[in-house]
Structure formats: structure tokens, C-alpha cells
């Protein structure tokens, strides 16, 4: 499997966030939980980094399939059959990644679909675990689709420090336009899924933020 990220600092940061370096040893349960629920390329990384700097939890993509497996492995939440015990994973994760009584995470629609087995009732129940649901969206969805296509082609999702910005190319314009079009369709599907689930939650628990405003 190709490593997530193209630059050495990008890969290093992911490795660091999945390691025990960010674990807390006090074992305190969170008094407040929040989730940054977003589609890709909406500046969720920027928002989460700002929250980490202020010790408002340690939000990270804990449900990304690769990152989740890495963390679950060191927490002992993977069975002999290779399955992750999600409830146990959440219990241990919250105890280790709570700061100032706050637990935060980042979540994308495809990750929630996987966790819930595409069951909307289960997905809604998982969202309602959180006291605050931050829907992070982007008004210009064409530019968002172009950005997602670029990240997929280069495997570079974020640029840290002196990592070189990777250029992308496609074999022809038709291939690139097709890729952008498919990503645009997926963005619209994901946003519909996100807003439908959020509308079933307590309105006071939901806040919408926009990429352009960040």
C-alpha cells in the first residue's frame, strides 16, 4: 500500500499523530465532545490544527481507515480476525486524546458510511455522541473538486514546512475533466448525506462553517 502523503513532513506528521506521543496518561473522561464533519478540501486540517494549538482537544482523522488501524493496533483493539472493536477503540481513544476535558475528532462522510455499515440510524447515533457537530463546507465546489482531483493524482494532501509542492498531470484533458467531474458529483452526494444526518440532530448542536470564511 502506498504511504499516505507525498512529502516527508506530511508523512511524519501523520506518523506522529498516530503514535503515543499525543496520548494523555491521566485517563480522564471527556466532559465535552465535538466532531468536525467535512468533505475533503475544506480547510479542516487548518481548523483542527488551530484547535490543537489551543488545547481544545486533539482533533485528528481518527476514523480514516489507515490511521484508525494504526492507532487501534497499538491500543489492542484489533481481534485475531483483524477486525477493530469500534466501541473499545472509542473508549480508549477518548481517554488518551482528551485535553482540558474536551475530545475532538475529524470525520468524513465515507468514514461514517463505513463505520455505520451504510445504516443511517447507526450513523445518526454516532453523530449524536458529540455535543457539537461542526459542518465544514465550501461554496465553490468546482474549485473543491479540482483540489480533490489534484490531491488524488499527487498523493499530496497537505504541504508542511519545506515539502515540495507536487505538480500533477493527466494523460489528456478528457481524463482530467472526467476525474474532476466525478469528484464534483461525489461532493454533492456527500453534502446531501451530511446535511440529512445533521438535520436529524438537535439544531443547537450543529454549526456550519465555510471554507471561504476560514
N, C-alpha and C positions, 0 to 999 in steps of 0.2 A: 504494500500500500504506500502511495506517495505521501510523504510528510505534509501536514497541514502548514501552509505558509511557504513563501519563496525566499525571504530574507533571513539571515542568521538571527537578527534581533527579534523578528516576528516569531520564529520557531522557539527561540529562547524564552520569550515571554509566555508562550503557551505552556512550555515545559515547566516554567516557574509557577504559573498559576495552578497547574495540576498537581504540583508537589506539596509536601508537608510544610513548606516554608511559610505559607499563608494560613496555616492552621492555628487555631487558638486552643489552649490547653485547659481553660477554665471550665469547659463543658456546660456553660450556661445556656438555657433555652431562650430563644428569641421572644421578645415581647411584641415585636412588630415585624411583619414580612412584606416585601414588595417584589414585584416582577416587572421587568422591562420587556414587554411583549412587542416584538417588532419583526418586520420583514427586513431582509438584508439591505445594506447601503442606506441606512437612515441615521447614521452617526450614533448608534447605540454604544459603540466602543468608546467614543468620546464622552458620552453621558456617564457610562459606568466607571470610566477612569476618574472622572470628576468626583463621583460619589465615593470611590475608594480613597481618594486623597483626603476626603473629609471624614473618613472612618464611618461612613453611613452604610454599614455592611461591607461585604466584599463581593459585589456582583460580578458574575462571570458566566460563561456559557456552560453551565453545569449539565445541561441536557443534550449538548452536542454529542452524537454517538461515540466519537473517538475520545473526547475529553471525559465523558461520563465513564467510559470503560477504564480509562487510566486511573481515575480517582476511585472508582468502585473497587478496582483491583487492590489498591493499597489499603482500602478500608475493610477489605474482606467481605464484600457484598456480592461476589460472583460465585454461583454454585458450581459444582463439579461438571454440570452440563453446559456451563458457560453463560448462564442466564443471570441478569442483575436483579437482585431483590430491591425493587424500587423503594418500597416503604422503609426498609432498613437503610438504604442509601440516603434517603432524605433525612432520616433521624440522625445519622452520624454526621452528615454533611452540615446540617443546621448547627449542631453542637460545635463544629470546628470553624465554621465560617461566619459566625455571628460577631458583630462589632457594636459596642455600645447598645447591646440588646436588640440589634437590627440585623435581619438576614435579607439579603437581596440576591436576585439572580436575573440572568437574561434568558429569554425564551423565544424561539421562532416557531411559526405555525407547523412546519413539517416535524419538528421535535415533539410538539404536543400531540400531533396526529399519531406519531409512533408510540409515545407513552400511553395514550388512551386506546390504542388499537382502533383508531378512527371512530370511537364511540363518543358522540357529542356530550352525553350525560357524564361520562368519566372525565372528559376534557374540562367541562364546566366545573366539576367538583374539584379538580386540581387547581383551577384558577381561583376558586373561592377559598383556597388555603391562604391566599395572600390578602393582607389588609389594604394594599394599594396595587392597582393594576395600571401601569403606565403604557398606553398605546402610543408607540412611536411610529409616525407616518411621514410620508414625503409627498408634497404636492405635485412636483414634476416627475411623473412616473416614467416618462421616456428616458430622461437622464438617469433615473434609478436603474432602469433595465439595461442601459448601456454600461453602467458601472458594474452591475452584477455580471454581465457577459464578459467584461474585461477581467474581472477577478477570477472567473472560471477559466478563462484562457491562459492566464498567467500564474494561477495558484497564489497570487499575492492579494491578500485581503486587507492588510494594513501595512503602512510604511512607518518603521520605527528607526529613530536615530539616523545612522548613515547607510541604512539599507538602500540599495539602488532601486529606483523605480523601474519595473519591468515593462517593456514595450510589448504590445500584443499585435498579432496578425492572424488573418484567416486566409484560407486558400483562395477565396474570391469574395466579392462583395455580397453575393447572394447568400453564402453561408453565414456571414456575419449578420446580415439583416434578419435571416431566419432565426438565428440564436437570440438576437435582441427581441424579436417578436415573441418567441416562446417564453422568454423571461418576463416580458410585459404581461402576457396572459397569466403567468403564474403569480405575479404581483397582485393582479386584480382578484384572482381566486383566493389568495392568502388574506388579503384585506377584508374580503367578504366574510371569510371564516373567522377572522379576529373580531370584527365588529359584531357579528352574530353572537359569538360567545360572550363578549363583553356586555352586550345589551341585556343578557340574562342575569348579570351580576348587579349588585347594589350600585346604583348610579354614583353614590358618594364615594365609592371605592375606585372609580375609573377616572383617569385623567388622560387627555390626548395631548401629546406634544408633537411638534412638526420639525422635521429636519431643517427646513429653511429658517426657522426661528432659533435653532441652536447655533 
